[in-house]
Amino acid sequence: MSRQPIHTDQAPAAIGPYSQAVRAGDSVFLSGQIPLDPATGLIVDGDIAAQARRAFDNLRAVCAAAGGSFDEVVRLGLYLTDLDDFAAVNAVMADYFDAPYPARSTVQVSALPRGAAFEVDAIMVLR
């Protein structure tokens, strides 16, 4: 099966040797998105909700570049540097996803790239 890299200027460029996403058949594997402003390459100002919104906006842009939307996301991985932010991130996620919600895991990590407090990755299956 061939792999097709996905790229959009509407999300931050990869900051390492990886693709924003890779499509294999009907599945799209989306790399982690942190709250980088795609225009400046800097972490957005604000609290965890602002960071989560920017990261979800970045992820949505990559989904669109792959020909899909959040309606096709089947799994999310959420990474927080502080699990005390869990409720705030859940509230933001509720603004982006409708039931039936994707499967999800949430883990606390010691650090994220560029000092971000939040990162999200996903798997999408195109219809």
N, CA, C and O of each residue as an XYZ file, in Angstrom:
508
protein
N       0.846     -1.180      0.000
C       0.000      0.000      0.000
C       0.886      1.236      0.000
O       1.858      1.315      0.751
N       0.549      2.185     -0.836
C       1.349      3.403     -0.903
C       0.960      4.368      0.213
O      -0.152      4.333      0.739
N       1.904      5.218      0.548
C       1.675      6.263      1.546
C       1.725      7.606      0.845
O       2.649      7.888      0.082
N       0.715      8.438      1.112
C       0.658      9.766      0.516
C       0.814     10.805      1.612
O      -0.033     10.893      2.501
N       1.880     11.595      1.567
C       2.029     12.644      2.584
C       1.014     13.751      2.341
O       0.666     14.061      1.202
N       0.549     14.338      3.433
C      -0.420     15.440      3.395
C       0.274     16.674      3.953
O       0.974     16.603      4.963
N       0.073     17.811      3.282
C       0.649     19.068      3.753
C      -0.310     20.214      3.468
O      -0.972     20.244      2.431
N      -0.376     21.158      4.405
C      -1.111     22.395      4.201
C      -0.361     23.545      4.860
O       0.251     23.377      5.914
N      -0.416     24.710      4.230
C       0.148     25.914      4.834
C      -0.775     26.503      5.895
O      -0.408     27.455      6.584
N      -1.983     25.934      6.028
C      -2.948     26.400      7.026
C      -2.656     25.849      8.425
O      -3.331     26.203      9.392
N      -1.660     24.995      8.521
C      -1.188     24.454      9.804
C       0.323     24.632      9.830
O       0.947     24.777      8.779
N       0.919     24.623     11.019
C       2.376     24.799     11.101
C       3.130     23.723     10.323
O       2.714     22.565     10.282
N       4.213     24.112      9.726
C       5.079     23.146      9.050
C       5.661     22.193     10.085
O       5.837     22.556     11.248
N       5.954     20.990      9.659
C       6.581     20.016     10.553
C       7.890     20.581     11.087
O       8.651     21.211     10.353
N       8.146     20.349     12.372
C       9.382     20.857     12.980
C      10.407     19.728     13.165
O      11.280     19.788     14.031
N      10.271     18.719     12.339
C      11.187     17.586     12.368
C      10.999     16.765     11.105
O      10.300     17.191     10.186
N      11.615     15.593     11.052
C      11.530     14.748      9.867
C      10.255     13.897      9.863
O      10.311     12.679     10.031
N       9.117     14.549      9.671
C       7.832     13.853      9.612
C       6.873     14.672      8.756
O       7.132     15.834      8.446
N       5.760     14.045      8.381
C       4.713     14.701      7.603
C       3.619     15.179      8.541
O       3.442     14.624      9.625
N       2.879     16.213      8.127
C       1.726     16.653      8.915
C       0.723     15.518      9.042
O       0.076     15.369     10.078
N       0.592     14.722      7.997
C      -0.261     13.535      8.000
C       0.193     12.630      6.868
O       0.893     13.054      5.949
N      -0.223     11.375      6.956
C       0.045     10.408      5.900
C      -1.246      9.632      5.647
O      -1.880      9.123      6.571
N      -1.617      9.558      4.367
C      -2.787      8.773      3.980
C      -2.316      7.422      3.465
O      -1.399      7.334      2.649
N      -2.962      6.373      3.960
C      -2.726      5.013      3.495
C      -4.097      4.384      3.275
O      -4.796      4.057      4.234
N      -4.477      4.216      2.022
C      -5.831      3.748      1.718
C      -6.836      4.802      2.159
O      -6.698      5.978      1.822
N      -7.839      4.385      2.909
C      -8.862      5.304      3.424
C      -8.499      5.873      4.785
O      -9.250      6.682      5.331
N      -7.374      5.472      5.340
C      -6.961      5.932      6.669
C      -5.964      7.070      6.554
O      -5.076      7.055      5.702
N      -6.125      8.052      7.422
C      -5.199      9.179      7.487
C      -4.688      9.259      8.916
O      -5.468      9.338      9.865
N      -3.380      9.238      9.054
C      -2.721      9.295     10.349
C      -2.146     10.696     10.506
O      -1.213     11.080      9.799
N      -2.717     11.460     11.447
C      -2.355     12.864     11.611
C      -1.342     13.020     12.726
O      -1.560     12.566     13.850
N      -0.232     13.666     12.405
C       0.808     13.923     13.398
C       0.287     14.878     14.463
O      -0.706     15.577     14.267
N       0.983     14.887     15.593
C       0.603     15.772     16.682
C       0.666     17.233     16.283
O       1.569     17.670     15.569
N      -0.312     17.970     16.760
C      -0.355     19.410     16.551
C      -0.278     20.097     17.906
O      -1.043     19.796     18.822
N       0.655     21.018     18.008
C       0.753     21.847     19.205
C       0.207     23.226     18.849
O      -0.066     23.487     17.677
N       0.043     24.100     19.811
C      -0.595     25.389     19.545
C       0.301     26.432     18.894
O       0.430     27.551     19.389
N       0.915     26.056     17.783
C       1.712     27.003     17.018
C       0.807     27.774     16.067
O      -0.042     27.190     15.393
N       0.992     29.074     16.019
C       0.314     29.897     15.029
C       1.001     29.621     13.697
O       2.210     29.827     13.586
N       0.257     29.152     12.665
C       0.913     28.828     11.402
C       1.557     30.034     10.725
O       2.490     29.876      9.937
N       1.074     31.224     11.021
C       1.628     32.426     10.385
C       2.965     32.840     10.992
O       3.850     33.333     10.292
N       3.103     32.632     12.314
C       4.312     33.110     12.996
C       5.249     31.993     13.423
O       6.442     32.222     13.623
N       4.715     30.782     13.564
C       5.515     29.673     14.067
C       5.730     29.723     15.569
O       6.548     28.976     16.106
N       4.997     30.602     16.254
C       5.130     30.758     17.703
C       3.928     30.169     18.429
O       2.828     30.098     17.882
N       4.157     29.745     19.675
C       3.061     29.286     20.527
C       2.111     30.462     20.756
O       2.552     31.579     21.023
N       0.804     30.205     20.651
C      -0.169     31.268     20.876
C      -0.147     31.716     22.333
O       0.155     30.932     23.232
N      -0.467     32.973     22.549
C      -0.604     33.491     23.906
C      -1.912     32.992     24.509
O      -2.871     32.698     23.794
N      -1.933     32.902     25.820
C      -3.179     32.569     26.494
C      -3.090     31.321     27.337
O      -2.038     30.696     27.474
N      -4.235     30.983     27.896
C      -4.346     29.857     28.819
C      -4.448     28.533     28.061
O      -4.287     28.493     26.841
N      -4.713     27.466     28.784
C      -4.788     26.135     28.170
C      -5.915     26.065     27.152
O      -5.785     25.362     26.150
N      -7.016     26.773     27.376
C      -8.118     26.762     26.406
C      -7.665     27.379     25.085
O      -7.988     26.857     24.018
N      -6.928     28.473     25.144
C      -6.418     29.108     23.921
C      -5.451     28.174     23.207
O      -5.475     28.077     21.980
N      -4.603     27.489     23.962
C      -3.658     26.549     23.355
C      -4.408     25.381     22.709
O      -4.083     24.970     21.594
N      -5.408     24.851     23.411
C      -6.168     23.727     22.857
C      -6.903     24.147     21.588
O      -6.918     23.396     20.613
N      -7.506     25.322     21.584
C      -8.217     25.792     20.389
C      -7.267     25.892     19.184
O      -7.609     25.455     18.085
N      -6.094     26.461     19.391
C      -5.148     26.594     18.282
C      -4.710     25.216     17.777
O      -4.620     24.998     16.569
N      -4.442     24.297     18.692
C      -4.027     22.952     18.283
C      -5.137     22.242     17.520
O      -4.871     21.595     16.507
N      -6.383     22.353     17.994
C      -7.509     21.743     17.279
C      -7.718     22.418     15.924
O      -8.036     21.741     14.947
N      -7.543     23.747     15.847
C      -7.650     24.437     14.556
C      -6.589     23.927     13.581
O      -6.873     23.719     12.401
N      -5.366     23.727     14.079
C      -4.297     23.193     13.237
C      -4.648     21.789     12.750
O      -4.469     21.470     11.575
N      -5.149     20.954     13.658
C      -5.509     19.586     13.298
C      -6.628     19.596     12.258
O      -6.591     18.823     11.300
N      -7.622     20.464     12.441
C      -8.738     20.553     11.497
C      -8.232     20.949     10.100
O      -8.731     20.443      9.094
N      -7.245     21.851     10.038
C      -6.687     22.258      8.749
C      -6.019     21.081      8.038
O      -6.138     20.946      6.820
N      -5.324     20.240      8.782
C      -4.677     19.074      8.173
C      -5.736     18.065      7.731
O      -5.599     17.452      6.672
N      -6.788     17.885      8.530
C      -7.896     17.006      8.113
C      -8.466     17.477      6.781
O      -8.687     16.671      5.877
N      -8.703     18.780      6.657
C      -9.265     19.338      5.420
C      -8.314     19.118      4.251
O      -8.757     18.789      3.151
N      -7.020     19.293      4.472
C      -6.041     19.087      3.401
C      -6.044     17.638      2.922
O      -5.713     17.359      1.769
N      -6.417     16.722      3.805
C      -6.484     15.306      3.451
C      -7.829     14.933      2.830
O      -8.037     13.787      2.432
N      -8.746     15.913      2.747
C     -10.054     15.647      2.160
C     -11.110     15.218      3.153
O     -12.135     14.658      2.766
N     -10.875     15.471      4.423
C     -11.836     15.061      5.443
C     -12.166     16.176      6.405
O     -11.882     17.348      6.159
N     -12.768     15.785      7.496
C     -13.164     16.726      8.544
C     -13.166     15.990      9.878
O     -12.893     14.792      9.946
N     -13.477     16.721     10.922
C     -13.538     16.087     12.239
C     -14.622     15.011     12.301
O     -14.575     14.153     13.183
N     -15.597     15.034     11.387
C     -16.633     13.993     11.363
C     -16.049     12.622     11.052
O     -16.642     11.603     11.406
N     -14.878     12.584     10.387
C     -14.251     11.304     10.043
C     -13.165     10.870     11.028
O     -12.572      9.805     10.858
N     -12.901     11.674     12.047
C     -11.881     11.313     13.039
C     -12.427     10.187     13.913
O     -13.505     10.304     14.495
N     -11.664      9.093     13.997
C     -12.091      7.934     14.788
C     -11.318      7.794     16.092
O     -11.767      7.108     17.010
N     -10.157      8.439     16.179
C      -9.355      8.355     17.399
C      -8.552      9.628     17.578
O      -8.016     10.194     16.625
N      -8.484     10.068     18.845
C      -7.667     11.214     19.235
C      -6.717     10.797     20.334
O      -7.040      9.949     21.166
N      -5.550     11.398     20.330
C      -4.625     11.306     21.453
C      -4.412     12.717     21.979
O      -4.024     13.610     21.226
N      -4.660     12.922     23.257
C      -4.463     14.221     23.893
C      -3.292     14.117     24.856
O      -3.177     13.147     25.604
N      -2.430     15.114     24.833
C      -1.234     15.131     25.665
C      -1.197     16.461     26.413
O      -1.172     17.532     25.805
N      -1.196     16.374     27.731
C      -1.193     17.557     28.587
C       0.024     17.531     29.492
O       0.426     16.471     29.971
N       0.610     18.692     29.724
C       1.701     18.746     30.693
C       1.173     18.849     32.109
O       1.939     18.722     33.065
N      -0.144     19.081     32.266
C      -0.766     19.172     33.587
C      -2.188     18.642     33.506
O      -3.048     19.274     32.893
N      -2.449     17.484     34.120
C      -3.786     16.900     34.074
C      -4.824     17.740     34.810
O      -6.020     17.471     34.692
N      -4.403     18.744     35.561
C      -5.375     19.676     36.141
C      -6.092     20.461     35.050
O      -7.127     21.074     35.314
N      -5.557     20.455     33.823
C      -6.180     21.140     32.687
C      -7.174     20.259     31.939
O      -7.740     20.685     30.933
N      -7.393     19.043     32.417
C      -8.246     18.060     31.752
C      -9.647     18.616     31.477
O     -10.130     18.505     30.350
N     -10.307     19.205     32.463
C     -11.676     19.709     32.294
C     -11.729     20.842     31.274
O     -12.657     20.900     30.468
N     -10.759     21.733     31.295
C     -10.744     22.847     30.349
C     -10.569     22.337     28.921
O     -11.210     22.849     28.003
N      -9.715     21.343     28.721
C      -9.507     20.783     27.386
C     -10.758     20.036     26.934
O     -11.123     20.113     25.761
N     -11.421     19.319     27.831
C     -12.680     18.652     27.486
C     -13.711     19.657     26.996
O     -14.420     19.398     26.024
N     -13.796     20.802     27.664
C     -14.762     21.832     27.274
C     -14.459     22.352     25.872
O     -15.375     22.574     25.080
N     -13.178     22.547     25.562
C     -12.800     23.002     24.219
C     -13.114     21.920     23.197
O     -13.664     22.215     22.136
N     -12.777     20.681     23.499
C     -13.032     19.581     22.567
C     -14.510     19.493     22.229
O     -14.864     19.186     21.090
N     -15.374     19.754     23.192
C     -16.823     19.690     22.964
C     -17.275     20.721     21.933
O     -18.322     20.547     21.310
N     -16.509     21.780     21.744
C     -16.835     22.784     20.725
C     -16.430     22.330     19.315
O     -16.888     22.908     18.329
N     -15.593     21.322     19.212
C     -15.068     20.875     17.922
C     -15.663     19.554     17.438
O     -15.680     19.294     16.235
N     -16.150     18.721     18.350
C     -16.626     17.386     17.988
C     -18.056     17.179     18.456
O     -18.465     17.663     19.512
N     -18.812     16.438     17.634
C     -20.183     16.064     17.963
C     -20.250     14.557     18.182
O     -19.402     13.813     17.691
N     -21.258     14.116     18.918
C     -21.486     12.693     19.110
C     -21.865     12.072     17.763
O     -22.536     12.728     16.966
N     -21.468     10.866     17.491
C     -20.647     10.021     18.352
C     -19.191     10.493     18.334
O     -18.604     10.710     17.274
N     -18.634     10.643     19.515
C     -17.283     11.170     19.662
C     -16.247     10.130     19.267
O     -16.506      8.928     19.340
N     -15.070     10.592     18.847
C     -13.998      9.635     18.548
C     -13.514      8.944     19.823
O     -13.681      9.465     20.926
N     -12.919      7.777     19.659
C     -12.216      7.150     20.777
C     -11.066      8.082     21.149
O     -10.590      8.860     20.322
N     -10.621      7.993     22.415
C      -9.614      8.962     22.846
C      -8.799      8.424     24.005
O      -9.285      7.648     24.829
N      -7.551      8.852     24.047
C      -6.739      8.659     25.238
C      -6.212     10.036     25.634
O      -6.008     10.909     24.791
N      -5.997     10.206     26.933
C      -5.438     11.455     27.453
C      -4.338     11.092     28.425
O      -4.553     10.324     29.363
N      -3.160     11.645     28.200
C      -2.036     11.343     29.080
C      -1.325     12.624     29.485
O      -1.280     13.606     28.744
N      -0.773     12.576     30.683
C       0.086     13.673     31.124
C       1.516     13.334     30.723
O       1.985     12.212     30.914
N       2.191     14.320     30.170
C       3.581     14.152     29.750
C       4.434     15.182     30.479
O       3.924     16.201     30.944
N       5.718     14.917     30.575
C       6.588     15.832     31.318
C       6.878     17.110     30.547
O       7.095     18.161     31.149
N       6.884     17.029     29.216
C       7.158     18.216     28.402
C       6.686     17.954     26.981
O       6.543     16.809     26.553
N       6.445     19.055     26.254
C       6.066     18.999     24.847
C       6.957     19.959     24.063
O       7.547     20.868     24.646
N       7.059     19.769     22.749
C       7.906     20.654     21.948
C       7.550     22.134     22.124
O       6.387     22.504     22.283
N       8.585     22.951     22.089
C       8.463     24.406     22.149
C       7.793     24.916     23.419
O       7.339     26.060     23.458
N       7.726     24.090     24.453
C       7.133     24.523     25.717
C       5.615     24.536     25.724
O       5.006     25.133     26.611
N       4.993     23.883     24.743
C       3.525     23.820     24.694
C       2.988     23.078     25.906
O       3.675     22.245     26.498
N       1.750     23.393     26.265
C       1.068     22.703     27.364
C       0.103     21.643     26.850
O      -0.446     20.871     27.636
N      -0.113     21.599     25.520
C      -1.110     20.695     24.941
C      -0.668     20.257     23.551
O      -0.064     21.029     22.806
N      -0.980     18.998     23.211
C      -0.768     18.464     21.878
C      -1.893     17.481     21.580
O      -2.401     16.815     22.482
N      -2.276     17.394     20.321
C      -3.323     16.448     19.895
C      -2.882     15.774     18.600
O      -2.333     16.421     17.708
N      -3.126     14.470     18.506
C      -2.941     13.750     17.254
C      -4.208     12.959     16.971
O      -5.087     12.865     17.828
N      -4.309     12.392     15.775
C      -5.578     11.749     15.410
C      -5.386     10.710     14.318
O      -4.362     10.656     13.638
N      -6.412      9.893     14.184
C      -6.567      8.976     13.060
C      -7.933      9.270     12.452
O      -8.937      9.369     13.158
N      -7.949      9.405     11.141
C      -9.184      9.715     10.422
C      -9.393      8.627      9.370
O      -8.438      8.189      8.727
N     -10.637      8.193      9.195
C     -10.986      7.241      8.146
C     -11.950      7.943      7.207
O     -13.046      8.339      7.605
N     -11.531      8.093      5.957
C     -12.341      8.804      4.977
C     -13.456      7.904      4.460
O     -13.279      6.699      4.281
N     -14.582      8.511      4.233
C     -15.761      7.748      3.752
C     -15.744      7.596      2.264
O     -16.651      6.988      1.695
